[in-house]
């Protein structure tokens, strides 16, 4: 009986210490960026600790795990292991005949959105249209990867036809769209010719992304990845005005592949460093995209706008 009571006291003490540790960690994160941060674009990692290590290292309070329907159980385990730190979206190859059924089941099982949807189809094609209808039916947002240029780390093109996507925004007014990736952010500039994934230099006003965000209340922007960071840094003066103009429709995300929230990458068996799939562009090599983008946002945005983009907008849109 004494042994049972001792074990019980030990477990209670361990749980109490773990809770205190989590509270201290969260407090440190709030101090680092001046408030809590929501990451709307963290791809599910294979290990339990891998997901936590990235948000903890980058100073993120809570993250959306973008989860293939085949990995739903793993994502639920991660969320259970770190209470209050993770929620999840559900994704699938939209060309699969049972895509709608499996996504609907994932939402019923606790996923709170669709995405990241990244398939080699037309953005206005029938495969995607059925997902737009599903998102409206279930009242959840859908995050879409728009890519017109093939890249070494992301071969092919995905959800093609962003420049004409206003037709979908009109056709599905009850669907909440979250735009992401190369074509979405490059097309902030009116002179984007779809000849490079990450254009440089000054931005020409009047790009379709800027116009769509202004004209369509059902479109939001996910500021993650190389593409979002490239937009913020190529023309800071334009970006600062853009952040003010669309301050209620933008959300911070990382889409970062580093291991620890500080830029560490996986190593080859021989010992040399090797970035995993989805590694940053050369200018961000050895850096954490989350940290780089949060730093850029902090520099460009006023505190109230920074808080909207890094916390308030996502919490409101995702009903957290």
Helices and strands as residue ranges (DSSP letters): H 2-33, E 38-43, H 48-58, E 62-68, G 69-71, H 72-81, E 86-91, H 99-108, E 113-117, H 126-138, E 141-145, G 162-164, H 166-171, E 177-180, H 182-186, H 208-215, E 219-222, H 225-234, H 236-245, E 250-251, G 282-284, H 289-300, H 303-307, I 308-312, H 313-317
